[in-house]
Amino acid sequence: MDQQDRRLILDDYLRGVASNNGFKGHVYFEPAPNVKMEYPAIVYSRSYVHTQHADNRPYIKKNRYTITCIHQSPTAKWPDATIGELPMCEFEREYVADNLHHTVYVLYF
């Protein structure tokens, strides 16, 4: 399975999370600056590729994604209960910008 296929699997999962939490379709992969996002939303992008080598050649590559859950409520529980429980996922930080709460995770997938 190539990396694009894995990204589409992740996209499907995140869209399922969005749908189960009442904001169907608000999932964005590396949105352009002119995209008007609707909230709550999930924004994700590839942030790094971890490469293991064997015989001086790339052997295994794992993409690292930064997933940002953006919501209006500071007490929203859905990011930790869904995204935060994924294997190879860890909480990175929270912050507030433009009166929106951002919860950031890092996921190797």
Order of alpha helices (4+ residues) and beta strands (2+ residues): alpha-beta-beta-beta-beta-beta
